[in-house]
Amino acid sequence: MSIEKFSVEKVLSVQRWTNTLFSFTMTRPAHFKFTAGQFARIGLKVGDELVVRAYSIVSSPFDETLEFFSIVVPDGAFTSNLQHLQVGDELYLEKIPYGFLTLTRYQLPLPQDLWLLATGTGLAPFVSMLQDFDTWSKYQHIYLVYSVRTASELAYVERIQEIAQTFGEGHTGFKFVPIVTRDPQAVLHDRLPILIENGALEQAVGCQLNPATSHVMLCGNPQMVEDTKEALKARGLTMNRRGEGNIAVENYW
Ligand SMILES: Cc1cc2nc3c(=O)[nH]c(=O)nc-3n(C[C@H](O)[C@H](O)[C@H](O)COP(=O)(O)OP(=O)(O)OC[C@H]3O[C@@H](n4cnc5c(N)ncnc54)[C@H](O)[C@@H]3O)c2cc1C
């Protein structure tokens, strides 16, 4: 991999949510422009080797710094090293952003109801989208659905509330819906595809999934993405291709 494709950035902050989840911010070079929902390719020197992985950008396209939300995979080539990150460390950032999980991809149906469905760190691109005033002005309803295994993994909950107040001021159609799959006491604890099949998700937000009005984005665990896609298709929703259709997805592995 050619090192010229990267700029060297400095870590500005690290926030640890649990033993296996953390967020960090780094300097943002002036040339690095992106659309909310896109991902960056981040490199870390491990010995002489540059290990590079894709990371959805959490921060807003208007922020001065770049924020990311990471899992720790115990034997993962990247995250078993990244987990020791400290303020002042250097990271490599590929100079251009990537990805098509952006709201600009939707032409038809026209924007009305936005469903953002995430598992784990798949929340990241949606936090970025919610920090863009365009998102709030385009959609009458925005449902952010965040599925985790245990309540301790519900990172960003306070930030989401703050963002909804700041960016969605006066917007009455926003709902945040946490799902905790290993807690039978949680209001919603089934996997997303089941909650779609049995109507519980629609009941929780008070709105129907509808091919004529819904834009649905899925991000995170590929099994969740696949099964949820099928559940949505069974409800008449279609994959978004060349601007038309309801469903857009991003798989993390
Ligand atoms: C477009 C895109 C965007 C991504 N954005 C993010 C992001 O914002 N945050 C993030 O943490 N990861 C993200 N990933 C995954 C990331 O690129 C790495 O896979 C992850 O950092 C683990 O790297 P690793 O080398 O330690 O393990 P890898 O060898 O890359 O992965 C080993 C295994 O760990 C599991 N795994 C990988 N990533 C995750 C994850 N995020 N959550 C749960 N299990 C996982 C899978 O079972 C995978 O097979 C993204 C991937 C893609 C393709």
The ligand as a Gaussian input file, in Angstrom:
#p B3LYP/6-31G(d) Opt

LIG

0 1
 C      -17.368000       0.263000       5.230000
 C      -16.914000      -0.199000       6.595000
 C      -17.024000       0.649000       7.687000
 C      -16.610000       0.210000       8.948000
 N      -16.763000       1.043000      10.016000
 C      -16.433000       0.610000      11.257000
 C      -16.638000       1.464000      12.397000
 O      -17.103000       2.600000      12.295000
 N      -16.292000       0.962000      13.609000
 C      -15.762000      -0.302000      13.763000
 O      -15.479000      -0.703000      14.894000
 N      -15.568000      -1.101000      12.704000
 C      -15.875000      -0.669000      11.462000
 N      -15.656000      -1.486000      10.389000
 C      -14.939000      -2.751000      10.615000
 C      -13.425000      -2.444000      10.619000
 O      -13.003000      -2.122000       9.311000
 C      -12.581000      -3.626000      11.143000
 O      -13.070000      -4.830000      10.665000
 C      -12.565000      -3.646000      12.646000
 O      -11.906000      -2.496000      13.102000
 C      -11.811000      -4.860000      13.188000
 O      -10.509000      -4.870000      12.648000
 P       -9.492000      -6.010000      13.100000
 O       -8.330000      -6.038000      12.184000
 O       -9.214000      -5.866000      14.555000
 O      -10.327000      -7.355000      12.880000
 P      -10.766000      -7.944000      11.465000
 O       -9.797000      -9.022000      11.091000
 O      -10.993000      -6.837000      10.477000
 O      -12.163000      -8.568000      11.851000
 C      -12.224000      -9.804000      12.579000
 C      -13.656000     -10.120000      12.923000
 O      -14.121000      -9.209000      13.900000
 C      -15.502000      -9.010000      13.770000
 N      -15.731000      -7.544000      13.595000
 C      -15.075000      -6.694000      12.746000
 N      -15.554000      -5.430000      12.877000
 C      -16.508000      -5.482000      13.821000
 C      -17.364000      -4.511000      14.397000
 N      -17.291000      -3.203000      14.020000
 N      -18.236000      -4.885000      15.337000
 C      -18.293000      -6.199000      15.747000
 N      -17.519000      -7.169000      15.236000
 C      -16.634000      -6.819000      14.295000
 C      -15.938000      -9.831000      12.567000
 O      -16.396000     -11.091000      13.023000
 C      -14.677000      -9.976000      11.787000
 O      -14.686000     -11.120000      10.963000
 C      -16.065000      -1.083000       9.112000
 C      -15.931000      -1.925000       8.003000
 C      -16.361000      -1.502000       6.765000
 C      -16.218000      -2.446000       5.583000

